[in-house]
């Protein structure tokens, strides 16, 4: 395998892993803020959290 192809594949994997980790972390933060405070903020906007239905 060519070194440039291996480097490309490695960078693509690392970028994808970082994106996935950030996505999971962001959703966890929103969930935690909603449970704790009933709201979360993005920039200067605050969003109210409401549970649509209770899973049984």
C-alpha positions as CSV (number, residue, x, y, z in Angstrom):
1,X,0.0,0.0,0.0
2,X,1.3,3.4,-0.9
3,X,2.3,5.7,2.0
4,X,0.1,8.5,0.8
5,X,-2.9,6.3,0.6
6,X,-2.2,4.9,4.1
7,X,-1.8,8.5,5.4
8,X,-5.1,9.5,3.8
9,X,-6.9,6.5,5.3
10,X,-5.4,7.2,8.7
11,X,-6.4,10.9,8.6
12,X,-9.9,10.0,7.5
13,X,-10.3,7.5,10.3
14,X,-9.0,10.0,12.9
15,X,-11.3,12.7,11.6
16,X,-14.3,10.4,11.6
17,X,-13.5,9.2,15.1
18,X,-13.2,12.8,16.4
19,X,-16.4,13.8,14.8
20,X,-18.3,10.8,16.3
21,X,-16.9,11.5,19.7
22,X,-17.9,15.1,19.6
23,X,-21.4,14.2,18.4
24,X,-21.9,11.8,21.3
25,X,-20.4,14.3,23.8
26,X,-22.7,17.1,22.6
27,X,-25.8,15.0,22.9
28,X,-24.8,13.8,26.3
29,X,-24.3,17.4,27.4
30,X,-27.7,18.5,26.2
31,X,-29.4,15.5,27.9
32,X,-27.6,16.3,31.2
33,X,-28.6,20.0,31.1
34,X,-32.2,19.1,30.3
35,X,-32.4,16.7,33.1
36,X,-30.7,19.0,35.6
37,X,-32.0,22.4,34.6
38,X,-34.9,21.8,32.2
39,X,-33.1,23.9,29.6
40,X,-29.9,24.2,27.6
41,X,-28.3,27.1,25.8
42,X,-26.5,27.6,22.5
43,X,-24.7,30.9,22.2
44,X,-27.0,33.6,23.6
45,X,-30.2,31.5,23.1
46,X,-31.8,29.3,25.8
47,X,-34.0,26.4,24.8
48,X,-36.6,24.9,27.2
49,X,-36.6,21.0,27.3
50,X,-39.8,19.1,27.4
51,X,-40.2,15.3,27.5
52,X,-42.7,14.2,24.8
53,X,-43.5,10.8,26.2
54,X,-42.3,8.5,28.9
55,X,-40.8,5.2,27.7
56,X,-42.2,2.1,29.5
